[in-house]
Amino acid sequence: MLSGHADAVLCVAFAPASNVLASGSSDGEIKLWDTGNWRTVRTLTGHKDFVQGLTFHPNGKLLVSASFDKSVRCWV
């Protein structure tokens, strides 16, 4: 079952050499998508405000997110 964001998507990032897309939203969540079937692989929570930026490390195993709550988080 597809499970999207509850609010607007503000940023996206592709994992290098992978079929994973990360999307950050004004709902404060980050979703990881398998672009082969467009299913949510994982939902990351912890930001208390809009997610405004996402980037993957070149190895594709680390995701960094920035939020309007003035926090930066690293996700493995």
Residue frames as qw, qx, qy, qz and C-alpha x, y, z in Angstrom:
[[0.000, 0.888, 0.459, 0.000, 0.00, 0.00, 0.00],
 [0.382, 0.469, -0.038, 0.795, 1.33, 3.43, -0.89],
 [0.424, -0.767, -0.391, 0.281, 1.66, 5.71, 2.08],
 [0.402, 0.594, 0.037, 0.696, 2.54, 9.29, 1.21],
 [0.223, 0.006, -0.393, 0.892, 3.19, 12.40, 3.24],
 [0.043, -0.693, -0.668, 0.269, 0.42, 14.14, 5.13],
 [0.051, 0.896, 0.070, -0.435, 1.58, 17.51, 3.77],
 [0.556, 0.812, -0.164, -0.070, 3.61, 19.09, 0.95],
 [0.877, -0.061, 0.103, 0.466, 6.94, 17.60, -0.14],
 [0.036, -0.973, 0.109, 0.200, 9.65, 20.28, 0.09],
 [0.056, 0.726, -0.663, -0.174, 12.80, 18.40, -0.91],
 [0.989, 0.101, 0.071, -0.077, 14.01, 15.14, -2.44],
 [0.041, -0.712, 0.686, 0.141, 17.34, 13.31, -2.84],
 [0.933, 0.204, -0.263, -0.135, 18.35, 10.15, -4.68],
 [0.712, -0.525, 0.443, 0.141, 20.72, 7.68, -3.03],
 [0.230, 0.660, -0.622, -0.354, 23.78, 7.15, -5.26],
 [0.304, 0.247, -0.898, -0.199, 23.81, 3.89, -7.25],
 [0.135, 0.212, 0.883, -0.397, 20.48, 2.87, -5.73],
 [0.164, -0.460, -0.640, -0.593, 16.78, 2.94, -6.43],
 [0.321, -0.609, -0.593, 0.418, 16.03, 4.81, -3.18],
 [0.058, 0.588, 0.151, 0.792, 14.50, 8.28, -3.18],
 [0.268, -0.396, -0.602, 0.640, 14.21, 10.30, 0.03],
 [0.058, -0.652, -0.358, -0.666, 11.46, 12.91, 0.35],
 [0.230, -0.217, -0.538, 0.781, 11.20, 15.53, 3.08],
 [0.126, -0.642, -0.616, -0.439, 7.94, 17.20, 3.92],
 [0.170, -0.478, 0.183, -0.842, 6.30, 20.02, 5.81],
 [0.819, -0.432, -0.240, -0.292, 4.76, 17.24, 7.93],
 [0.365, -0.749, 0.526, -0.170, 8.25, 16.88, 9.52],
 [0.879, -0.099, 0.467, 0.018, 8.76, 13.37, 8.17],
 [0.169, 0.569, -0.687, -0.418, 11.23, 11.87, 5.74],
 [0.907, 0.145, 0.327, -0.224, 10.13, 8.94, 3.65],
 [0.148, -0.444, 0.786, 0.403, 12.43, 6.55, 1.81],
 [0.787, 0.402, 0.127, -0.451, 10.90, 5.19, -1.39],
 [0.550, -0.079, 0.745, 0.369, 11.80, 2.21, -3.55],
 [0.334, 0.523, -0.208, -0.756, 11.53, 3.73, -7.02],
 [0.055, 0.079, -0.933, -0.348, 11.10, 0.29, -8.56],
 [0.188, -0.474, -0.848, -0.144, 7.59, -0.06, -7.12],
 [0.123, -0.509, 0.001, -0.852, 7.05, 3.35, -5.42],
 [0.702, -0.557, -0.441, -0.053, 6.47, 1.81, -2.02],
 [0.245, -0.840, 0.334, -0.351, 7.60, 3.40, 1.22],
 [0.713, 0.178, -0.615, 0.286, 10.61, 1.52, 2.55],
 [0.486, -0.321, -0.527, 0.618, 10.97, 3.51, 5.77],
 [0.105, -0.882, -0.209, -0.409, 9.61, 6.62, 7.49],
 [0.525, 0.017, -0.406, 0.748, 12.03, 8.72, 9.52],
 [0.288, -0.861, -0.303, -0.292, 10.64, 10.91, 12.28],
 [0.638, -0.341, -0.277, 0.632, 12.28, 13.27, 14.73],
 [0.164, 0.191, 0.085, 0.964, 12.21, 16.75, 13.25],
 [0.012, 0.546, 0.651, -0.527, 9.74, 19.08, 14.92],
 [0.295, 0.713, 0.033, -0.635, 9.20, 21.34, 11.88],
 [0.751, 0.629, -0.055, -0.195, 9.42, 21.30, 8.06],
 [0.755, -0.193, 0.424, 0.462, 12.21, 19.25, 6.51],
 [0.284, 0.891, -0.055, -0.350, 13.96, 21.74, 4.23],
 [0.364, 0.706, -0.585, -0.163, 16.95, 19.82, 2.88],
 [0.936, -0.144, 0.320, -0.025, 18.19, 16.29, 2.23],
 [0.433, 0.698, -0.558, -0.116, 21.45, 14.84, 0.92],
 [0.991, -0.128, 0.018, 0.045, 22.98, 11.39, 0.79],
 [0.404, -0.651, 0.565, 0.305, 26.64, 10.65, 1.49],
 [0.437, 0.529, -0.586, -0.431, 28.34, 9.40, -1.70],
 [0.010, 0.152, -0.988, 0.039, 28.31, 5.84, -0.31],
 [0.508, -0.256, -0.520, -0.637, 24.49, 6.01, -0.16],
 [0.557, -0.293, -0.753, 0.193, 24.37, 4.68, 3.41],
 [0.234, -0.413, -0.434, 0.766, 24.09, 7.98, 5.29],
 [0.049, 0.722, 0.475, 0.501, 21.31, 10.53, 4.84],
 [0.233, -0.216, -0.342, 0.884, 21.57, 14.04, 6.28],
 [0.041, -0.734, -0.587, -0.338, 18.47, 16.17, 6.80],
 [0.147, -0.005, -0.252, 0.956, 17.96, 19.79, 7.81],
 [0.133, -0.670, -0.727, -0.066, 14.81, 21.27, 9.29],
 [0.063, -0.713, -0.089, -0.693, 13.24, 24.64, 10.04],
 [0.712, -0.683, -0.160, -0.037, 13.46, 23.55, 13.70],
 [0.037, 0.879, -0.459, 0.127, 17.18, 24.49, 13.36],
 [0.715, -0.374, 0.591, 0.008, 18.38, 20.89, 13.60],
 [0.525, 0.509, -0.626, -0.270, 20.47, 18.69, 11.35],
 [0.824, -0.229, 0.470, -0.218, 20.12, 14.93, 11.65],
 [0.229, 0.452, -0.821, -0.262, 22.18, 12.04, 10.34],
 [0.878, 0.019, 0.245, -0.410, 20.33, 8.84, 9.49],
 [0.058, -0.417, 0.884, 0.205, 21.99, 5.48, 8.89]]
